[in-house]
Amino acid sequence: MRKVRDFDAELKALNERARLLQQRKVQQFGELVEATGADALDADVLAGALLAAVAEQDIATIAAWGRKGAQFFRDTRRKSSRRARGGGEGDTTAAPGAEPA
């Protein structure tokens, strides 16, 4: 005998998952805006820049933006891994016998 599926419960669970994913997407976008320093811009300036980016048709410009973005994320990862190892920018301890820079 086949087990009866509770479609209502499955649909409710899927809707909850979609809601959580949307919340995470919005949170990550906010974190990205802060990490890039774009939070210093007025909201209308930021909106205008995003609209211009969406409307951009030049493939070379879009590719250049993509390279810049990829470089930003590579640099961000390097900085965070240095901090995790204790060798970040805030680390002022020098090795014994080392001369200050």
PLY file of the C-alpha trace (Angstrom):
ply
format ascii 1.0
element vertex 101
property float x
property float y
property float z
element edge 100
property int vertex1
property int vertex2
end_header
0.00 0.00 0.00
1.32 3.43 -0.91
1.92 6.11 1.64
-0.33 9.13 1.21
1.60 12.35 0.63
0.65 15.43 2.55
0.89 17.99 -0.25
-0.18 20.84 2.02
2.65 20.16 4.46
5.17 19.80 1.62
4.00 23.05 0.04
4.18 24.82 3.39
7.75 23.55 3.92
8.77 24.66 0.42
7.28 28.11 0.96
9.14 28.44 4.26
12.40 27.41 2.59
11.84 29.94 -0.21
11.17 32.66 2.36
14.38 31.83 4.23
16.40 31.81 1.01
15.00 35.23 0.06
15.88 36.61 3.51
19.42 35.26 3.20
19.75 36.78 -0.27
18.70 40.21 1.01
21.06 39.93 3.99
23.99 38.94 1.76
23.25 41.82 -0.59
23.34 44.22 2.35
26.64 42.73 3.50
28.03 43.14 -0.02
26.97 46.79 -0.12
28.75 47.37 3.20
31.88 45.41 2.23
32.34 47.42 -0.96
31.85 50.73 0.81
28.75 51.49 -1.24
26.81 52.07 1.97
28.47 55.50 2.05
26.48 56.48 -1.06
23.03 57.99 -0.90
20.30 55.47 -1.67
19.30 57.30 -4.86
22.91 57.32 -6.12
23.29 53.62 -5.38
19.98 52.86 -7.10
21.04 54.90 -10.13
24.36 53.06 -10.35
22.61 49.69 -10.15
20.10 50.71 -12.81
22.95 51.83 -15.08
24.68 48.49 -14.52
21.51 46.58 -15.42
21.00 48.70 -18.55
24.64 48.38 -19.71
24.89 46.66 -23.09
28.65 46.82 -23.73
30.04 43.31 -23.20
33.58 44.61 -22.61
32.38 46.91 -19.83
30.40 44.11 -18.19
33.41 41.77 -18.46
35.65 44.42 -16.86
33.17 44.80 -14.00
33.17 41.02 -13.59
36.97 40.92 -13.36
36.94 43.74 -10.81
34.30 41.94 -8.75
36.19 38.65 -8.86
39.36 40.46 -7.75
37.44 42.08 -4.88
36.27 38.68 -3.63
39.77 37.17 -3.99
41.27 40.06 -1.99
38.53 39.81 0.63
39.16 36.08 1.07
42.91 36.63 1.41
42.43 39.31 4.05
40.02 37.18 6.06
42.32 34.14 5.91
45.28 36.28 7.07
43.25 37.55 10.00
42.25 34.00 10.89
45.93 32.99 10.95
46.81 36.04 13.05
48.78 37.85 10.36
46.24 40.47 9.36
46.70 44.21 9.13
45.83 44.63 12.80
48.64 42.29 13.87
51.40 44.52 15.28
53.49 41.81 16.91
56.85 41.26 15.27
58.88 38.10 15.23
61.78 38.01 17.72
64.84 39.68 16.21
62.86 41.20 13.33
63.28 44.86 12.52
60.15 47.03 12.35
59.08 48.00 8.85
0 1
1 2
2 3
3 4
4 5
5 6
6 7
7 8
8 9
9 10
10 11
11 12
12 13
13 14
14 15
15 16
16 17
17 18
18 19
19 20
20 21
21 22
22 23
23 24
24 25
25 26
26 27
27 28
28 29
29 30
30 31
31 32
32 33
33 34
34 35
35 36
36 37
37 38
38 39
39 40
40 41
41 42
42 43
43 44
44 45
45 46
46 47
47 48
48 49
49 50
50 51
51 52
52 53
53 54
54 55
55 56
56 57
57 58
58 59
59 60
60 61
61 62
62 63
63 64
64 65
65 66
66 67
67 68
68 69
69 70
70 71
71 72
72 73
73 74
74 75
75 76
76 77
77 78
78 79
79 80
80 81
81 82
82 83
83 84
84 85
85 86
86 87
87 88
88 89
89 90
90 91
91 92
92 93
93 94
94 95
95 96
96 97
97 98
98 99
99 100
